[in-house]
Amino acid sequence: MVIRNKIELFTDGACKGNPGLGGWGVLIINSKILNELKGIQQQTTNNRMELIAVIKGLKSIQESADIEITTDSMYVNNGINQWIDNWKNNGWKTAAKKPVKNKDLWQELDELVQNYSIKWIWVKGHSGHPGNERADQLANEAIEEFQNKNNTLTI
């Protein structure tokens, strides 16, 4: 019996305006080792940031592991657990026959999840969950750091 490592990802996205400047954050816990990732995109949406956080977190994993992904995004949780199979079967169209929003990211995520055993966990946002709160802080820090850097005048 092979014992696999357990890796926990706590992911979140944030946006100042929707669309607007967006940030994503990931807290990774792997055998008591903490790693944090964050980044920004301009002219994006909150849902894109939520998806990118999960994608960046999964791309950072370089080993075979059992993964738990905790998100406060019902969009991500429902999309990956309930909607994606129908979207694929319908040619990436919704039940209303409209194109799936963020299709590029959903396709990338769909490809990534095939490589892992993943347990998806949804938590209410801003409810005091430590991992989710830290991921939220990382996403917002990324935005603030970008704003501060770009509002600094050099003389």
Summary of the structure (lengths in Angstrom):
residues: 155
radius of gyration: 16.3
end to end distance: 63.7
largest distance: 63.7
contacts: 482
relative contact order: 0.22
helix: 41%
strand: 33%
